[in-house]
Amino acid sequence: MKLLFDQNLSYRLVAALDDLFPGSTHVRLEGLERADDPVVWQFAKDRGYAVVSKDDDFHQRSFLYGHPPKVVWVRLGNCPTTLIESTLRRRAMEILAFDADPRLAFLVLSPAP
């Protein structure tokens, strides 16, 4: 599964999670850091990425347009990148199962109870 990290997440996640999600990228690395959401959406759709974002707009787009691309909505608030990385690692099997299920369009990652 290839992830496209949105501008509200650190580009460092690409290298940090390469062992689990090879081929992933960040909007900054693709020259899309200032691109509007529809442009990022189309980029992900055309290239087979799932969008990972803290932005509610991508969650809403998934309701409107379905998938692809799939959306992983990170609902962790303001937190260090290490917490986002550890959350994605801890839930990697769930994320991969989400990707494999053709019925699912978005996955919400909230803080652990």
VENMO-V685639 format. One record per pair of residues at least 24 apart in sequence whose ideal C-beta (glycine too) atoms are under 7 Angstrom apart, sorted by the first residue. I is the first residue (numbers start at 1). J is the second residue. D is the distance in Angstrom with one decimal. If there is no record, write none. Layout:
{{I	J	D} {I	J	D}}
This chain:
{{1	50	6.2} {1	95	6.9} {1	96	5.9} {1	99	4.4} {2	48	6.0} {2	49	4.9} {3	49	6.3} {3	50	5.6} {3	52	4.9} {4	44	4.7} {4	49	3.7} {4	50	7.0} {4	51	5.3} {4	52	6.8} {5	52	5.1} {6	40	6.8} {6	51	6.3} {6	52	6.5} {6	53	3.6} {6	55	5.8} {6	58	7.0} {7	33	5.1} {8	53	6.3} {8	54	4.6} {8	55	5.8} {9	52	6.4} {9	53	7.0} {9	54	6.5} {9	74	7.0} {9	84	6.4} {10	81	4.3} {12	81	5.9} {13	81	6.5} {13	84	6.6} {13	85	6.1} {16	85	5.0} {17	85	6.4} {17	88	6.0} {20	89	6.6} {20	92	5.0} {37	61	6.7} {41	69	6.7} {44	69	3.8} {45	69	4.9} {50	99	6.3} {59	106	5.9} {62	105	4.5} {62	106	4.3} {66	105	5.5} {67	105	4.3} {70	98	6.9} {70	99	6.4} {70	105	6.1} {70	106	6.7} {71	105	6.8} {71	106	4.2} {72	107	5.0} {72	109	6.4} {73	106	5.9} {73	107	6.9} {73	108	5.0} {73	109	6.8} {74	109	5.2} {75	108	6.0} {75	109	6.4} {75	110	4.7} {76	111	6.0}}
